[in-house]
């Protein structure tokens, strides 16, 4: 199986969140380790990012910090709170699915990773809350697609 973007299944953990102006996507891959639980798959994608992705996140952080938005660097450095994978808070965790996310002043987002029948699905839901969120989302989506596709290809390679 090659990495591909698919319509989110009705039973995907983020599907029920989608309202008309929200963003929701879903990607599918066949992980090299089909026995890995959802948290291990999420870690492989979120914590194994290549340098070009880290540089993009650093650039994003330097642009949004003066606007008062949460930075990936600040979120990853938080201690004493909920479990995190990468810079994202674990919001729900089961062996076959994990939901990560954050809420900020401009938007709320969730990332879900599920595994079943030898395949992994990864999807992102975003709800812009205001004008800044509505401006921000289309600016980051092209990079989002590149980053997610890269992460899912890494899952397939192992």
Phi and psi in degrees as a GROMACS rama.xvg file:
@    title "Ramachandran Plot"
@    xaxis  label "Phi"
@    yaxis  label "Psi"
@TYPE xy
-101.798  159.298  UNK-2
-64.3247  133.089  UNK-3
-149.936  151.948  UNK-4
-85.3093  134.328  UNK-5
-130.725  167.325  UNK-6
-73.0676  135.614  UNK-7
-61.8666  128.885  UNK-8
-61.2133  153.723  UNK-9
-58.8332  -32.1452  UNK-10
-92.7939  7.56287  UNK-11
-65.7536  140.248  UNK-12
-55.5173  -25.0781  UNK-13
-97.0459  -11.8013  UNK-14
-58.5152  -38.9769  UNK-15
-69.9088  -18.1618  UNK-16
-77.7114  -23.5095  UNK-17
-65.3252  122.308  UNK-18
-107.862  168.269  UNK-19
-53.0981  -36.6326  UNK-20
-99.0517  7.96043  UNK-21
-82.9885  162.099  UNK-22
-103.49  137.067  UNK-23
-147.822  127.779  UNK-24
-132.161  172.707  UNK-25
-155.441  136.521  UNK-26
-124.071  148.271  UNK-27
-125.01  141.492  UNK-28
-151.284  162.209  UNK-29
-104.412  103.498  UNK-30
-65.5996  146.757  UNK-31
-59.6931  -32.6728  UNK-32
-113.173  90.2523  UNK-33
-67.6507  -11.7329  UNK-34
-88.3578  -8.96463  UNK-35
-62.6573  139.685  UNK-36
-76.8519  170.394  UNK-37
-60.7625  -36.9961  UNK-38
-65.1161  -40.6209  UNK-39
-64.5203  -38.7879  UNK-40
-64.8728  -43.6702  UNK-41
-62.8877  -41.9645  UNK-42
-60.6607  -42.5784  UNK-43
-60.0345  -37.2959  UNK-44
-78.4475  -47.9674  UNK-45
-78.8807  -34.289  UNK-46
-100.482  -4.91717  UNK-47
-109.391  27.8477  UNK-48
-66.5454  140.467  UNK-49
-69.7253  166.561  UNK-50
-58.6468  -36.4926  UNK-51
-63.9611  -32.4675  UNK-52
-70.8582  -42.9303  UNK-53
-60.0844  -39.1796  UNK-54
-66.1158  -39.3769  UNK-55
-62.765  -41.9154  UNK-56
-64.5563  -39.0398  UNK-57
-62.8159  -41.8533  UNK-58
-63.4756  -46.2647  UNK-59
-57.3914  -46.1819  UNK-60
-59.5822  -42.5179  UNK-61
-67.7838  -27.0802  UNK-62
-80.8971  -41.6605  UNK-63
-87.5991  -22.7161  UNK-64
-56.6391  -44.9652  UNK-65
-64.7161  -17.8417  UNK-66
-86.4006  -2.14908  UNK-67
84.6024  12.9932  UNK-68
-87.0468  155.668  UNK-69
-66.9728  139.163  UNK-70
-103.084  152.851  UNK-71
-59.4095  -39.1071  UNK-72
-61.4119  -46.2713  UNK-73
-64.8818  -42.717  UNK-74
-64.509  -42.9226  UNK-75
-65.0407  -27.2534  UNK-76
-84.4506  -10.45  UNK-77
-63.4306  134.784  UNK-78
-128.238  162.65  UNK-79
78.8405  -0.18707  UNK-80
-108.672  -150.944  UNK-81
-66.4065  160.157  UNK-82
-59.4629  146.567  UNK-83
-128.062  148.646  UNK-84
-121.597  119.118  UNK-85
63.5719  -129.897  UNK-86
-100.696  4.19105  UNK-87
-100.805  140.244  UNK-88
-74.8242  136.172  UNK-89
-78.1189  121.207  UNK-90
-104.674  -27.0257  UNK-91
-153.324  141.453  UNK-92
-145.038  124.541  UNK-93
-137.911  164.25  UNK-94
-57.9257  -35.6428  UNK-95
-98.1044  -1.43203  UNK-96
-160.791  149.735  UNK-97
-142.405  140.805  UNK-98
-120.909  126.374  UNK-99
-115.027  162.727  UNK-100
170.121  179.513  UNK-101
-152.301  155.135  UNK-102
-118.199  132.727  UNK-103
-132.559  176.71  UNK-104
-68.7095  -27.263  UNK-105
-97.7661  -25.3211  UNK-106
-164.441  161.481  UNK-107
-112.551  144.177  UNK-108
-143.616  154.321  UNK-109
-136.174  146.517  UNK-110
-124.968  127.497  UNK-111
-118.313  139.931  UNK-112
-125.275  128.132  UNK-113
-126.805  158.031  UNK-114
-138.307  139.594  UNK-115
-169.515  143.529  UNK-116
53.2692  40.7855  UNK-117
74.0079  13.1724  UNK-118
-130.823  155.707  UNK-119
-118.117  139.219  UNK-120
-117.288  139.372  UNK-121
-133.043  126.512  UNK-122
-134.171  157.864  UNK-123
-129.151  133.697  UNK-124
-118.929  134.705  UNK-125
-134.679  131.875  UNK-126
-119.802  104.659  UNK-127
-65.3215  140.585  UNK-128
-104.059  -18.7775  UNK-129
-158.701  -172.418  UNK-130
-59.4087  -43.0096  UNK-131
-60.1577  -42.761  UNK-132
-63.917  -39.3229  UNK-133
-69.436  -29.77  UNK-134
-77.9577  -39.2002  UNK-135
-65.5349  -45.6169  UNK-136
-56.0559  -52.7506  UNK-137
-66.2621  -21.4705  UNK-138
-72.7528  -32.8116  UNK-139
-95.0758  -16.5033  UNK-140
-58.7218  -41.6358  UNK-141
-59.847  -37.6642  UNK-142
-71.8009  -38.0405  UNK-143
-55.492  -48.6742  UNK-144
-60.034  -43.7597  UNK-145
-62.957  -43.273  UNK-146
-67.643  -45.3748  UNK-147
-66.0941  -45.6681  UNK-148
-59.6315  -41.1444  UNK-149
-62.1389  -45.3015  UNK-150
-62.7357  -40.3707  UNK-151
-70.2382  -35.0308  UNK-152
-64.5888  -37.4152  UNK-153
-64.0054  -36.2196  UNK-154
-60.8618  -41.5036  UNK-155
-66.9372  -36.657  UNK-156
-77.2647  -26.388  UNK-157
